[in-house]
Amino acid sequence: MEFLLDPTVIGSLALLAVLAMIALHVPIGAAMAIGGFIGTGLIIGWGPAVSILGIDPSQQIASPELAVIALFLLMGNFAGAAGLSTDLYKLAQAFIGHRRGGLAMATVASCAGFGAVCGSSLATVGTMARIALPEMKRRGYADGLSTGSIASGATLGIIVPPSVIMVLYAILTEQFITALFVAAIVPAVLAVVGYLIAVRVSVAMNPDGGPVGPRAGWPERWKALKESWGVVLLAVLVSGGIYSGVFTINEAASVGAALAIIFAFARGKLTRTSFFSNLKETAASTALIYLIIIGANIFGYCITLSHIPDLIIQAIEALPIPDLAIIYLILVMYIILGAIFDEVAAMVITLPFVFPLILAMGYDPIWWGIVNVVVIEIGMIMPPIGINVFVMQGMAPGVKLGTIYRGVAPFVIADIVRLLILVTLPAMTLWLPKFVGLM
């Protein structure tokens, strides 16, 4: 009995229980809350555990930092309803659609732009699949390239700021959200460039997979540019307001959400039904994220009390390998977890163990936040799961899963190259937030 009540044993059993519940499709937030509550009760008693269960959720619900998640989700939903993503795709198509593989490159560019408005990878893949896939099919694009560019390009939604998952990381690790957003700019540019190169390599290996399209004339390009002013204005107001210091994160998200609703109404896309449907979808997504954060905090109490992070740090520090090798081992672990579990689950479950280790080795938490998001991007398109791939197949039912995985392969390679660059050269991530005085 004494052995079972050892805090380290209880923490280990709580972790295994959480993983087992997630494997049985118990919602991640509920799984972590249950495991954390029972583990905390066994370690310090049921009275304190019940107090944590009552106090922590109320603190999170009242947190102004968490309100930004709901506002960004609201902005993304109404931006999609307003048709801003369609305008963005037409703009990219008008300027680069005539090149070999140009529509795939336009899809990548549009995903990056819509990601700056939406902040969600799954919302981006669903939206861009409806817009870009029919056009690429009509032009004779190979299924692998068309679906692969959409599934992979949609991952840009979590690295191009503002990003919901960056907000989640910042809240769980108590980091400055604006510093994370600024630090993500250079890695986001690298991501877009890497994906464009991946498209060029794909069409070089299979020229028929991305045929040349008709060149748009300048009148058509100017028309596309004029029609896309809404999404440009939205992105400039939100991102520019944050980086210039005119708006706080919450104010920028509020302005963006209000402007997206105005655009949808002005374009006649906002009916009573669509309005409440978007509110319902935003509320459901927000509630899910709140549950994840509450569950992660309760589980974090249990893990901290179990002293497992301290034991891990001591064990790893005793290993005769350099810190950089440990970082690479952690990244391999994240890629494996990301291919098996939900990507958010992989991050929030491991943060209580990994984050203290990163700090103990002297690495910057902002840098690690960006690296963590990049690894999650890879997991979103990595076999055997890759949630974006499954969503993509749902949007393209006639395309086999294997075809989509082959289509995302060049983009996975581009992601891994980018990850190696960011890990080897941390200054590439940190110089911009330092330059603007956020660090």
Secondary structure, 3 states (H helix, E strand, C coil): CCCCCCHHHHHHHHHHHHHHHHHCCCCHHHHHHHHHHHHHHHHHCHHHHHHHHHHHHHHHHCCHHHHHHHHHHHHHHHHHHCCHHHHHHHHHHHHHCCCCCHHHHHHHHHHHHHHHHHCCHHHHHHHHHHHHHHHHHHCCCCHHHHHHHHHHHHHHHHCCCCCHHHHHHHHHHCCCHHHHHHHCHHHHHHHHHHHHHHHHHHHHHCHHHCCCCCCCCHHHHHHHHHHCHHHHHHHHHHHHHHHHCCCCHHHHHHHHHHHHHHHHHHCCCCCHHHHHHHHHHHHHHHHHHHHHHHHHHHHHHHHHHHCHHHHHHHHHHCCCCCHHHHHHHHHHHHHHHHHHCCHHHHHHHHHHHHHHHHHHCCCCHHHHHHHHHHHHHHHCCCCCCCHHHHHHHHHCCCCCHHHHHHHHHHHHHHHHHHHHHHHHCCHHHHHHHHHCCCC
